[in-house]
């Protein structure tokens, strides 16, 4: 059975990530979904990213209730920038060659700027969830950002939550309960993150 890979910064993980992973898992009958926090997210170099230990701990808490969700720490452990293509090559070398790369539409839009996007798409079939769900986005999705094979489309209702929104709300003293799992909300509070 194929394995789903859900990479991200997870700063912090939120209900959008969980719904994304679960919708993809059920739709594509995935054996498991591996959440892969990025070590040094080079595509977000413009802003300070929370320490990997916090992002790892929060991701662990977020996925705890789902027996099909796993944490893969390999990108955190790697020294230097993490490139998806390196991770996929590693997984193939370990015998994991039936892979589905789970992406939000913004991540798919970003993919042409990643290292060796064609190789990425050859090593793991991209599956994309429309993030906004509006007509413009659907049309754009159809253009498939120049991939040879169109990405699979994940049937997921729009969940208009992002890590950016959660960070902004915490900073502004607004509620984030139910936008992130309860254990993640408690972790953010206990560690004074995003203040
Ligand atoms: P930020 O706001 O900091 O850019 P983010 O909320 O997009 O973060 P990431 O960790 O960068 O979170 O996302 C990991 C993956 O999850 C990406 O493929 C992203 O497109 C996808 N994703 C994030 N939020 C959602 C959502 N609400 N619905 C669908 N996909 C999402």
Boltz pocket constraint, residues with backbone or C-beta under 6 A from the ligand:
constraints:
  - pocket:
      binder: B
      contacts: [[A, 7], [A, 8], [A, 9], [A, 10], [A, 11], [A, 12], [A, 16], [A, 17], [A, 20], [A, 102], [A, 103], [A, 104], [A, 105], [A, 106], [A, 107], [A, 108], [A, 129], [A, 130], [A, 131], [A, 159], [A, 160], [A, 161], [A, 162], [A, 163], [A, 164], [A, 165]]
      max_distance: 6.0
